[in-house]
Amino acid sequence: MATKLIKKTTTPIKRHHRHNLRRHNRRGYSQNQPRCTPEAATTVVASVNKSFYKCHRVLLRLFSRLPELDSIRCRSICSTNGFQILENHIDPVPKSPHFNPLLSLIDDEDEKFEDSAENRKKKEKTIVLDLDETLIHSSTERPEGPYDFVVRPRIDGQMLTFFVIKRPGVDEFLRKIGEKYTVVVFTAGLPEYASMVLDHLDPRRRVISHRLFRNSCTIMDGRLVKDLGRVVGDMRRVVIVDDNPNSYALQPENAFPIKPFTDDLMDEELRKLGAFFDDCDGFDDMRVALKQLVGRDE
């Protein structure tokens, strides 16, 4: 009787256990396992979004540095191949961690546009400068006194050496007039020689806008003449500074005659010339300024 009772009591328990197992396997979880609530789902989504935005920021930072990395890679390649970097610009201001090269480039271009428009408005007048005996003096013979630099151009297949002396005050004069005027150098010298000299006077090419050489001169009666019509169209806006009267024979009213320079280290002609251009602001016609101001006592 006890055996029968045990069998009757144990059998339903086993059936109930098998039924629970089938229901657990069919649903994939047991009834005692906690289900996902809306609050838990919101937490999971927020965590995923946070990870996505963090990854997005990292990628943006990486791609924003690609131009800088390419520049570093290019410099290393050039150095290993034997190339010499002539100019390496180093930004003295450290970049912000939020620095964006693309936006910086756009800002720089806007500043250049505004600056160029302002400069064009200021530099409506042009100064045409001679080179030899006006800004410098050069000779193939070594001078007895000091000289500033040497150039060695190749002319007609022959290497020549020129010892160059700068006229006193030439650096300051060029810097000063370059702020207010368009500066053009018009020389009767050969380009092979004159271009090397000008590279010393204006190494960054920020002052002298144009260079004209002997092949731009006009030949009149065997003389080399500098026609200002090759430089500007409005003769009211131009002055030529030259020590040779033949150079400005076509437009003498536009000329500022200057004494030739050889080796006088006490020369003050460029100081006088700078003072003249300081007084030209009130003149619309430079020919009137030359007529009224040139030849006065300093």
C-alpha positions in Angstrom: 0.0 0.0 0.0 2.8 2.3 0.8 4.5 1.3 -2.5 1.4 2.1 -4.5 1.1 5.4 -2.6 4.6 6.3 -3.4 4.1 5.5 -7.1 1.0 7.6 -7.2 2.6 10.5 -5.5 5.9 10.5 -7.5 4.5 10.0 -11.0 2.6 13.4 -11.2 5.8 15.1 -10.0 7.9 13.7 -12.8 5.2 14.6 -15.4 5.0 18.2 -14.0 8.9 18.4 -14.3 8.9 17.2 -17.9 6.2 19.7 -18.8 8.1 22.6 -17.3 11.3 21.5 -19.2 9.3 21.4 -22.5 7.8 24.8 -21.9 11.3 26.2 -20.9 12.9 24.9 -24.1 10.1 26.0 -26.3 10.1 29.6 -25.0 13.9 29.9 -24.7 13.8 30.9 -21.0 12.4 29.8 -17.8 9.6 31.6 -16.1 11.9 32.4 -13.2 14.4 34.4 -15.6 13.9 38.2 -15.5 12.5 39.8 -18.7 13.8 43.0 -20.3 11.9 46.1 -19.1 11.5 49.4 -21.1 13.8 51.1 -18.6 16.6 48.5 -19.3 16.1 48.9 -23.0 16.5 52.7 -22.8 19.7 52.3 -20.8 21.1 49.9 -23.5 20.2 52.3 -26.3 21.8 55.2 -24.5 25.0 53.3 -24.0 25.2 52.3 -27.6 24.6 55.9 -28.7 27.3 57.2 -26.4 29.8 54.7 -27.8 28.8 55.7 -31.4 29.3 59.4 -30.8 32.7 58.8 -29.1 33.8 56.8 -32.1 32.6 59.6 -34.4 34.6 62.2 -32.5 37.7 60.0 -32.7 37.3 59.5 -36.5 36.8 63.3 -37.0 40.0 64.0 -35.0 41.9 61.5 -37.0 40.8 62.7 -40.4 41.4 66.3 -39.5 45.0 65.5 -38.9 45.5 63.8 -42.2 46.9 66.9 -44.0 49.3 67.5 -41.2 50.4 63.8 -41.3 50.9 64.0 -45.1 53.0 67.1 -44.7 55.2 65.4 -42.1 55.5 62.3 -44.3 56.4 64.4 -47.3 59.1 66.2 -45.4 60.6 63.0 -44.3 60.6 61.5 -47.8 62.2 64.7 -49.2 64.9 64.6 -46.6 65.7 61.0 -47.2 65.9 61.5 -50.9 68.5 64.3 -50.5 66.1 67.2 -51.1 66.6 70.4 -49.0 63.6 72.2 -47.6 64.2 75.9 -48.3 61.6 77.2 -45.9 60.0 75.5 -43.0 57.1 77.5 -41.5 56.6 76.9 -37.8 53.4 78.2 -36.3 54.5 80.0 -33.1 51.0 79.6 -31.6 50.2 76.0 -30.5 47.0 74.7 -32.1 43.9 74.0 -30.1 42.8 70.4 -29.7 39.7 71.4 -31.6 41.7 72.9 -34.5 40.2 72.2 -37.9 42.6 72.6 -40.8 39.8 73.0 -43.3 38.1 75.8 -41.4 41.5 77.4 -40.8 42.3 77.3 -44.5 39.0 79.0 -45.3 39.7 81.7 -42.7 43.2 82.3 -44.1 41.9 82.7 -47.6 39.3 85.2 -46.5 41.9 87.2 -44.7 44.1 87.1 -47.8 41.2 88.3 -49.9 40.4 91.2 -47.6 44.1 92.1 -47.2 44.7 92.1 -51.0 41.6 94.2 -51.6 42.8 96.7 -49.0 46.3 96.8 -50.4 45.0 97.3 -54.0 43.1 100.3 -52.8 46.2 101.7 -51.1 48.7 100.8 -53.8 47.0 102.6 -56.7 50.3 104.4 -57.4 53.4 102.7 -58.8 57.1 103.4 -58.3 59.5 102.2 -61.0 63.0 101.8 -59.7 66.3 101.4 -61.6 68.8 98.9 -60.2 72.5 99.7 -61.0 73.7 102.9 -59.5 70.3 103.6 -58.1 69.8 100.8 -55.6 73.2 99.1 -55.7 76.6 99.3 -57.3 78.3 96.2 -58.6 81.7 95.5 -60.2 83.6 92.4 -61.5 86.6 93.7 -59.6 86.8 93.2 -55.9 86.4 96.6 -54.2 89.0 97.9 -51.8 86.3 98.6 -49.2 83.5 96.4 -47.9 80.9 94.9 -50.1 77.5 93.3 -49.2 77.2 90.2 -51.3 78.4 88.4 -54.4 76.5 87.0 -57.4 77.9 84.6 -60.0 75.6 84.5 -63.0 76.4 82.6 -66.2 76.3 84.9 -69.2 76.9 83.7 -72.7 78.2 80.4 -71.3 80.8 82.2 -69.0 80.6 82.3 -65.2 81.1 85.9 -64.0 81.6 87.2 -60.5 80.0 90.5 -59.3 80.8 92.2 -56.0 77.7 94.2 -54.9 77.5 97.2 -52.6 74.0 98.2 -51.4 73.1 101.9 -51.4 72.8 103.1 -47.7 69.3 102.7 -46.5 68.1 100.6 -49.4 66.5 97.8 -47.2 64.5 100.3 -45.1 63.5 102.3 -48.2 62.2 99.2 -50.0 60.3 98.0 -46.9 58.7 101.5 -46.4 57.6 102.2 -49.9 56.3 98.6 -50.3 53.7 99.3 -47.7 52.1 102.1 -49.7 53.0 101.6 -53.4 53.3 99.0 -56.0 57.0 98.6 -56.6 58.5 97.6 -60.0 62.2 97.3 -60.8 63.0 98.2 -64.5 66.6 97.6 -65.3 68.7 97.6 -68.4 70.7 94.8 -66.9 70.6 91.2 -68.2 68.1 89.0 -66.4 70.8 86.4 -65.5 72.6 89.0 -63.4 69.8 91.3 -62.3 67.5 88.6 -61.0 70.2 87.3 -58.7 70.8 90.8 -57.3 67.0 91.3 -56.7 66.8 88.0 -54.9 69.2 89.4 -52.3 67.3 92.7 -52.0 63.9 91.1 -51.8 64.5 87.5 -50.8 60.9 86.8 -49.9 59.5 88.6 -52.9 57.1 90.7 -50.8 58.1 94.2 -51.9 59.0 94.1 -55.6 55.9 93.1 -57.6 57.4 92.9 -61.1 60.8 92.7 -62.6 61.6 94.1 -66.1 65.0 93.6 -67.7 66.9 94.7 -70.8 64.7 92.9 -73.2 61.8 95.1 -72.1 63.6 98.3 -73.0 62.9 100.3 -76.1 65.8 101.2 -78.4 65.8 104.8 -79.5 68.8 106.2 -81.4 71.0 103.5 -80.0 69.8 104.2 -76.4 68.0 101.9 -74.1 64.7 103.7 -73.0 62.3 102.5 -70.4 58.7 103.0 -71.6 56.4 103.4 -68.6 53.5 102.4 -70.9 54.8 98.8 -70.5 54.1 99.1 -66.7 50.9 101.2 -66.3 48.3 102.7 -68.4 47.7 105.8 -66.4 50.7 108.2 -66.4 49.2 110.1 -63.4 49.9 107.1 -61.1 53.5 106.4 -61.8 57.0 107.7 -60.9 60.3 106.4 -62.3 63.5 106.7 -60.3 66.7 106.5 -62.4 70.2 107.9 -62.5 70.3 107.9 -66.3 68.2 110.5 -68.1 68.1 108.4 -71.3 66.0 105.8 -69.4 63.0 108.2 -69.0 63.3 110.0 -72.3 59.7 109.1 -73.3 58.1 110.3 -70.0 60.5 112.9 -68.4 57.6 114.5 -66.5 57.3 111.2 -64.5 60.9 111.0 -63.5 62.6 111.5 -60.2 66.3 112.0 -61.1 68.7 110.5 -58.6 72.4 110.8 -58.2 74.4 107.8 -59.3 75.7 105.6 -56.5 79.2 104.0 -56.5 80.7 103.5 -53.0 79.8 106.5 -50.9 78.7 105.0 -47.6 77.4 108.4 -46.4 75.0 108.7 -49.3 71.5 110.0 -48.3 69.6 110.0 -51.6 67.2 107.2 -50.6 66.4 109.1 -47.4 65.4 112.1 -49.5 63.5 109.9 -51.9 61.6 108.3 -49.0 60.6 111.8 -47.7 59.3 112.8 -51.1 57.0 109.7 -51.3 55.8 110.4 -47.8 54.6 113.8 -49.1 52.8 112.4 -52.1 49.7 111.2 -50.3 47.8 114.4 -51.1 48.5 114.3 -54.8 46.3 112.5 -57.3 48.7 113.2 -60.1 52.3 112.2 -59.4 53.5 114.5 -62.1 52.2 117.4 -60.2 53.9 116.2 -57.1 57.2 115.9 -58.9 56.9 119.4 -60.3 56.1 121.0 -57.0 58.3 118.9 -54.6 61.4 117.8 -56.5 64.4 120.1 -56.2 63.4 121.7 -52.9 65.9 122.1 -50.1 65.9 119.3 -47.5 
